[in-house]
Amino acid sequence: MRVSPEVFFVVLQTWAFAVSLAIGSFLNVCIARMPQDRSVVSPGSMCPSCGHKIPWYENIPVLSWVFLRGRCSACGTKISALYPGVELLMGVLGLLLFRRLVPDLASVDAAHLAAWGIFTVFVAMQVANTFIDQKHRILPDELTIYAAPFGVLAALLLSYLGYQGHLAINWQQSVVGALAGSGVLLLLIGGYWLVRRVQGMGFGDVKLLLAFGAFLGIWAVLPILMIASLVGLAVGIPMMLARGQGMRLELPFGPFLVAGAMVWVYFGTELMAWWIPYGTLASGGL
């Protein structure tokens, strides 16, 4: 039976969504175990209440939670809706990224599919960072500074494959981006300490922006910081006013940095075109 190109492309998008759902299922393990410095590989998934080892058919993203009615099949303990929520979030983000990086059948090749795989993993890491930082006020090294070298390697691989689409950078932009990302935040932290004699930001944020620069390049650093600051103000000011405790409010900055990175991942090309002088510089090399 001959399949039309349109149907084949729909099948590819369905595959991308399913793969992203599976990644979301793994993210739940990372979010639960990384803050406790536990292995994300072994032992396998189990109920945190009774220790019931979860078989594969009870670990199907989203569907298993629905069929089990949100409860452990062994002890009946309620399973948080956060688990299918993370899976569904990752599924949607992965599908949207596929449509962005592989917009049509003409772009279905090794370079574009590799770009989708790389940046889907990048997005997945930021989903995990957001939930972990929000709850535990930490950003795991495995998802920040240890990930940065892979950003440089990813730039090398995509350049080798001839990828020139959305989010394409060379290895020089990756290296300089990593240095600039971490350097800018270190300067801000140092300046704030000199003025206030307190540390206004954690070093996990420095490592996070280092990884952003490695994966997204030098030209992403400033927009990410600007967007993160604006989102932080939009969230923080109403919270400070509601609490009536002055201008002191502790919020993890990681999720705001992730918000800036996600805007760049999905709309970076448009931001470059809109910000004409910035885009002109970027198109000229570093």
N, C-alpha and C positions, 0 to 999 in steps of 0.2 A: 504494500500500500504506500503510495507516494504522499508525503506530508508537505503541505504548502509552506513556503518560507514564513508566512505570518504565524502559522500554528507552531512551527519550530521555535520561533522567537518567544512565543508565549510559554512554551515548554521550558526554555532556558531561564526565563524570568521566574517560573515556578520553582525550578531547581535552585536558583539563587535564594529565593525566599526560604525554601526548606533547609538549605545549608545554613543560612543565617539563624533560623530557629534553633538548629542544633548547637550552633555557637552560643546562642543565648542560654541554652541549657547548661553548657559548660561554665558560662559566666556566673551562674548561680553558685556553682561549687567554688569558684574563685572568690566571689564576694563573701561567702561564708567562712572560708578557710584561710585565706591570705592574711587577714588581720590577726589570726591566731598563730601564724607562722607554721601552718600545717600543709602537708602535701596535697596538691590538687589532683594527683593521679591515683594515689592509694591511701586508704581503702576506697572502694567504690561508694556510690551514693547510698545513703542509709537514712532512716528516720532519726532525727535528733532526739526524739523522746524515748523510743523503745529499742533503737538500734537495728530495726528491721532492714535487711539488705534489699534494696529496691531493684527488682528485675527489669530487664529492658522494656518489657511491655507496660510497665508502670512509670517509665521514664521518657515517654514520647512527649516532646514539647507541646505544651498547652493542652493537647487532647487528653493525656493521662490525668491531669489535674481535673478536667471537666468530668471525665468518666468516674473518677474516684470521689467526685463531689467535694473536692478540696480537703480530703481526710486521708490519713494513713490507712492502708488496707489491713494492717495488723493490729494497731492499737486504737485507731479511730481518732487520733489527735488531729486537730485542725492544721492544715497546711496553708501557710500565708499565700495570699493572692499575689504577693510580690514575685513569686517564682514564675508563674505564667506571664506576669506583667513584664518581667525582664526578657523572657523568651520572645514575647510578641513585639516588644520594643526593638529588640535586635533584629527580628525578622523584617520588620518594616524598614528600619534603617538600612539593612543590607540590600533589600529590594530597591529602595530609592537610589542607593549608591550604584547598583547595577544599571539602572536606567540612566543614570548620569554618566557613568564611565563607558558603558556599552549601549549607546543610544539606538543602534539599529543593527541589522544583519551585516552590513558592510564592515562594522567594527568588531565583529566576532572573530578575533584572532588571538594568538598567544600573548601579544603585548597588552591588549585591552583586558583580557581575562586575568592576566597576572596583576595588572593594576587594580582590578576589582578585588582580587584575593588579598593583596597587600593592604589596601586601604580599608577593607572590611575588618581585617584583624586590628588595624589601628583604631577604627571606630569602636570595636568591641572592647579594646583596652580602656577606652575613655568612658564607656558605659560602666565598667567595673570600677574605675577610679572614682567616678561620681558617687556611686552608692557607698563605696568604702569610706571616702573622705567625709561624706555627709554624716555617716553614723559613727565612725571611729576617729575622725580627724587625722588620718594618716593617708599617705599615698605610697603604696608598695614600690620598693626599688625595682621589682621584677617588671612593673608596668610603666616605669619612668626611665631612670638612668640606665638600667640594663637593656632597655628597649632601643635606646638611641643608636647604638652601633648598627642595629638591624635597619634603621631608617636610612643610614648611609649605604648599606648593602642593597637595600631596595632601590635606591636611586641609581646605583650602578647597574643593577639587573634590568631595570626598565629602560635605561639608556641603551644597554646592550641589545635589548629586544626592539629598539627603535620606537618606543612609546613617546608620542608627542601630544597626547590629549590632555584633558583636564587634570590638574595637579602634577603634571610632569615637571620634574626638576633634575638638574645634574648633580653629581656628587659634590662639586664645589659649593653649590647653593645649600646642600644638605649640611655639610660640615660648618660652613659659616653661619647657617641658621641655628645650629645647635649651640655654637659659641655665643652668638648674639642673644639667643633666647635666655640662656642661663646668665650671661653677663649683665643684661639689662636688669633682671630681677635682683641680682646680687648688688648692683649699684643702688637700686631702690631700697633694698633692705638696709644697706649700709647708711644711706642718707637718712632714712627714717630713724635709725638708731642714734645717729649723731644729733638729731634734733630732739627726739623724745626720750632717748635712753631706754627704749624698749624695742623688742623685735616685733615688727608689725606683720610679718609674714613668715611662714615656715619654709625650711629648705626643701621640703617635698615639692613645693610650688616651683622652685628653681629647677629641680630635676624634671618636673613635668614639662616646663617650657623648653628645656633642653631637648626633650624627646619630640616635642612639637616642631621645633626648628629642624631637627634631623629628618623628620618625615615630610614636612611641608615646605621647608626652605626658608631662606632669609626674609623673603618678602611677605611671609605670613605672620611674622613675629609681632610687628607693630599693630596690624589690624586685630589680631587675637587679643593683645593687651588692651586695646581701646574698647573692643566689644565687651571683654570681661569686666572692665571697669564700669562701663555704662550699665551692664546687667546687674553688677554688684550694687551700684547706687540705686537702681530701680527697685531692687529687693530690700536693700538695707535701710534706706531712708524711711519707708513706711513702717518697717519693723521698729526702728528707733522711736518714731513718733508714737506708735501704738503702745510701746512699753514706757514711754515717758522717763527714760533714764539717761537723758543727755545723748552725746554723740559717741559713746563707747558701746560697741556691739561686736562680739566675736562671732564671725562666720567663716567657715572654710572657704578659701578662695579657689580651691581646685575645681569645684563644679562650675564656677564662673569662667575659668580659663577653658574648661572643656566646652562650654557654650560658645565661646569665641572660636575655638578650633572647629567645632561642628559647622558654624556659619561659613568658615573658610572652606571646609571640605566640600560642602554642597554648593556654595555660591562664590568661591574664590575667583573664578574667571570673571564673573560679572563685577565683583568688587574691584578687580584690577582695571577693567575697562571703564568703570565709573570714576575711579580715582586716577585720572589721566596721567598726571605727572609721575605718579608712583608706578603705574603700569608701563610707562615709557622706559623708566629706569630698569624695570624688571625684564622687559623684552630685550634689553641691550646686553645681557650677559648675567653677571651676578645680580 
